[in-house]
Amino acid sequence: MAYDEDLANRIRELVSARDGVTEQRMFGGLAFLVNGNMAVSASGQGGLMLRVDPAETDELLAKSHALPFEMRGRTMQGWLRVEAEGVRTKSQLERWVARGVAYAGSLPGKR
């Protein structure tokens, strides 16, 4: 499955004014990085993939449409999937994107 280009454009609108944001294809989707750290992605599996504070992972999983991110059968703390239904409205998407961008922005820059 290809990533949702409409979702990628909606994310782009939300992050375009922020300094240090770049785009990169990864994990079958289109990721948005802050100073080289992945913040959020229009996932190739549908919906959103985002990076969050690992200490907040369990709390965020209690929210509607939030799922654990798994890689090779392992749940990854600090990473979430948000189903497409959870980012349909602008306010839903803004909340998730802001969380991912804030966390990625708090990390030391790469490059």
C-alpha positions as CSV (number, residue, x, y, z in Angstrom):
1,M,0.0,0.0,0.0
2,A,1.3,3.4,-0.9
3,Y,1.1,6.2,1.6
4,D,-1.9,8.6,1.5
5,E,-0.7,11.6,-0.4
6,D,-3.6,13.8,0.8
7,L,-2.5,13.0,4.4
8,A,1.1,13.8,3.5
9,N,0.0,17.2,2.1
10,R,-2.1,17.9,5.3
11,I,1.0,17.2,7.4
12,R,3.2,19.3,5.2
13,E,0.8,22.3,5.7
14,L,1.1,21.9,9.5
15,V,4.9,21.7,9.6
16,S,6.0,23.9,6.7
17,A,6.5,27.0,8.8
18,R,8.8,25.2,11.3
19,D,12.6,25.5,10.8
20,G,14.6,22.4,10.3
21,V,11.8,20.2,8.8
22,T,12.7,17.9,5.9
23,E,10.9,15.1,4.1
24,Q,12.2,11.7,3.4
25,R,10.7,8.5,2.1
26,M,11.1,5.7,4.7
27,F,9.2,2.7,6.0
28,G,7.0,2.8,2.8
29,G,5.7,6.2,3.7
30,L,6.7,9.9,3.7
31,A,8.3,11.0,6.9
32,F,8.7,14.5,8.2
33,L,11.9,15.0,10.2
34,V,12.9,17.8,12.6
35,N,16.6,18.5,12.5
36,G,17.1,14.9,11.2
37,N,14.9,13.2,13.7
38,M,11.7,11.5,12.5
39,A,8.7,13.2,13.9
40,V,5.7,12.0,12.0
41,S,5.0,10.0,8.8
42,A,2.1,9.4,6.4
43,S,2.4,5.7,6.8
44,G,2.7,3.2,3.9
45,Q,0.3,1.0,6.0
46,G,-2.3,3.8,6.2
47,G,-2.8,6.4,8.8
48,L,0.0,8.1,10.8
49,M,3.2,6.9,12.3
50,L,4.8,9.1,14.9
51,R,7.5,9.4,17.4
52,V,6.6,10.3,21.0
53,D,8.3,10.5,24.4
54,P,8.8,6.8,25.3
55,A,7.6,7.6,28.8
56,E,4.2,8.6,27.4
57,T,3.7,5.6,25.1
58,D,1.3,3.7,27.3
59,E,-0.8,6.8,28.2
60,L,-1.1,7.7,24.5
61,L,-2.2,4.1,23.6
62,A,-5.3,4.7,25.6
63,K,-6.5,7.3,23.1
64,S,-8.9,6.4,20.4
65,H,-7.3,5.0,17.2
66,A,-3.8,4.9,18.7
67,L,-2.0,1.6,18.3
68,P,1.4,0.3,19.2
69,F,4.1,0.4,16.5
70,E,5.6,-2.9,15.9
71,M,8.8,-3.7,14.0
72,R,9.6,-7.3,13.3
73,G,7.1,-8.5,15.9
74,R,8.5,-6.2,18.7
75,T,6.5,-3.3,20.1
76,M,8.6,-0.1,20.1
77,Q,8.3,2.3,23.0
78,G,8.2,5.9,21.8
79,W,6.6,5.1,18.5
80,L,2.8,4.9,17.7
81,R,0.5,4.3,14.8
82,V,-2.7,6.3,14.5
83,E,-5.4,4.8,12.3
84,A,-6.7,7.0,9.5
85,E,-10.0,7.5,11.4
86,G,-8.0,9.2,14.1
87,V,-6.6,11.9,11.8
88,R,-9.7,12.7,9.7
89,T,-10.2,16.2,11.1
90,K,-7.7,19.0,11.1
91,S,-7.9,19.2,14.9
92,Q,-7.2,15.5,15.3
93,L,-4.2,15.6,13.0
94,E,-2.9,18.8,14.5
95,R,-2.8,17.3,18.0
96,W,-0.8,14.2,16.8
97,V,1.5,16.1,14.6
98,A,2.3,18.7,17.3
99,R,3.2,15.9,19.7
100,G,5.5,14.2,17.2
101,V,7.2,17.5,16.1
102,A,7.6,18.6,19.7
103,Y,9.3,15.4,20.8
104,A,11.6,15.2,17.7
105,G,12.5,18.8,18.2
106,S,13.6,18.1,21.8
107,L,16.2,15.6,20.6
108,P,19.8,16.5,19.6
109,G,19.9,17.3,15.9
110,K,21.5,14.9,13.4
111,R,24.0,15.9,10.7
